[in-house]
Amino acid sequence: QVQLVESGGGLAQVGGSLRLSCEYFGGNVRFHHMAWFRQAPGKQRELVARLTPGDSTIYVETVKGRVTISRNNRKKTVYVEMNNLNPEDTAVYYCNTPNSVFQWGQGTQVTVSS
C-alpha cells in the first residue's frame, strides 16, 4: 500500500511563496493522476490541483495562475508550488489521487499571515 508523506508547510506572509512536497513510499504512482487537496478550518477538503500521468495540469479557479503542480518520479515526490499566497490559502494540504485511492497522509499545515 502506498504511503504519502507531505511536508514543506509553514508560516508565510501574504504575497509569499511555499513549495510543498509529497513523498510516496511502498509503490509507484507515476501512472496515476495525482492531486493536491486542502482543508481549511471548518470546511470540507477540496481538490485544488491535479496532475495527469502525462503531466497535464488542472487547477481550481481560486489558485489558477498562482499554483504549479509537478512530479519527480525519480525522487518519488509530487510537488505543489504556491505563489502570491493570501490568507484564504491557510489550510492543511494533502496529496492523493483525485479519487483518494490511497490512505491519507498527515498533511502539512500552511498558514498565511498578513
C-alpha positions as CSV (number, residue, x, y, z in Angstrom):
1,Q,0.0,0.0,0.0
2,V,1.3,3.4,-0.9
3,Q,2.0,5.8,1.9
4,L,2.0,9.5,1.4
5,V,4.1,11.9,3.4
6,E,3.5,15.7,3.0
7,S,6.0,18.3,4.0
8,G,7.1,21.9,3.4
9,G,4.3,23.8,5.0
10,G,4.8,26.6,7.5
11,L,4.0,30.2,8.2
12,A,4.1,32.6,5.2
13,Q,3.4,36.2,4.7
14,V,0.8,37.5,2.3
15,G,2.4,37.5,-1.1
16,G,4.9,34.9,-0.2
17,S,5.6,31.5,-1.6
18,L,5.9,27.9,-0.4
19,R,6.7,24.7,-2.1
20,L,5.0,21.6,-0.6
21,S,6.3,18.1,-1.2
22,C,4.5,14.8,-1.1
23,E,6.9,11.8,-1.0
24,Y,5.4,8.4,-1.6
25,F,6.5,5.0,-0.3
26,G,5.6,1.4,-0.9
27,G,4.6,1.7,-4.6
28,N,4.7,3.7,-7.7
29,V,2.3,6.5,-8.6
30,R,3.9,7.6,-11.9
31,F,0.9,6.2,-13.8
32,H,-1.7,7.7,-11.5
33,H,-3.4,11.0,-11.7
34,M,-2.2,12.8,-8.6
35,A,-3.7,15.8,-6.8
36,W,-3.2,18.3,-4.0
37,F,-6.1,18.9,-1.7
38,R,-6.5,21.4,1.1
39,Q,-8.8,21.6,4.1
40,A,-9.4,24.9,5.8
41,P,-10.7,25.1,9.4
42,G,-14.4,24.3,9.4
43,K,-14.5,23.5,5.7
44,Q,-14.5,20.4,3.6
45,R,-11.4,19.1,1.9
46,E,-11.2,20.4,-1.6
47,L,-9.1,19.5,-4.6
48,V,-7.0,22.4,-5.8
49,A,-4.6,21.0,-8.3
50,R,-4.4,17.9,-10.4
51,L,-1.6,16.2,-12.5
52,T,-2.2,13.6,-15.1
53,P,0.3,10.8,-15.9
54,G,1.2,12.8,-19.0
55,D,1.9,15.8,-16.8
56,S,-1.1,17.9,-17.9
57,T,-2.4,20.1,-15.1
58,I,-5.8,21.3,-13.9
59,Y,-6.3,23.9,-11.2
60,V,-9.3,25.3,-9.5
61,E,-10.1,29.0,-10.2
62,T,-9.1,30.2,-6.7
63,V,-5.4,29.1,-7.3
64,K,-5.1,29.3,-11.0
65,G,-2.1,31.3,-12.0
66,R,-0.5,31.1,-8.6
67,V,0.0,27.4,-8.1
68,T,2.0,24.8,-10.1
69,I,1.8,21.0,-9.5
70,S,4.6,18.8,-10.7
71,R,6.2,15.5,-10.0
72,N,9.7,13.9,-9.9
73,N,9.3,10.2,-10.5
74,R,12.9,9.5,-9.7
75,K,12.5,11.2,-6.3
76,K,9.1,9.6,-5.9
77,T,7.7,13.1,-5.0
78,V,4.8,15.2,-6.1
79,Y,5.1,19.0,-5.6
80,V,2.9,22.0,-5.4
81,E,4.5,25.4,-5.6
82,M,2.3,28.2,-4.4
83,N,3.0,31.9,-5.0
84,N,1.3,35.1,-4.1
85,L,-0.2,33.5,-1.0
86,N,-3.2,35.0,0.6
87,P,-4.9,34.3,4.0
88,E,-7.6,32.2,2.1
89,D,-4.8,29.7,1.3
90,T,-4.5,28.8,5.0
91,A,-5.3,25.2,5.3
92,V,-3.8,21.7,5.8
93,Y,-2.6,20.4,2.5
94,Y,-2.7,16.8,1.4
95,C,-1.8,14.8,-1.7
96,N,-3.6,11.8,-3.0
97,T,-5.1,10.6,-6.2
98,P,-8.2,12.6,-7.3
99,N,-10.5,9.9,-6.1
100,S,-8.4,9.4,-2.9
101,V,-7.4,5.8,-3.6
102,F,-4.5,5.9,-1.1
103,Q,-4.7,6.3,2.7
104,W,-4.4,10.0,3.6
105,G,-1.2,11.2,5.0
106,Q,-0.9,13.6,7.9
107,G,-0.9,16.7,5.7
108,T,1.2,19.8,6.1
109,Q,-0.1,23.0,7.6
110,V,0.1,26.2,5.6
111,T,-0.7,29.4,7.5
112,V,-0.7,32.7,5.6
113,S,-0.4,35.8,7.8
114,S,-1.0,39.4,7.0
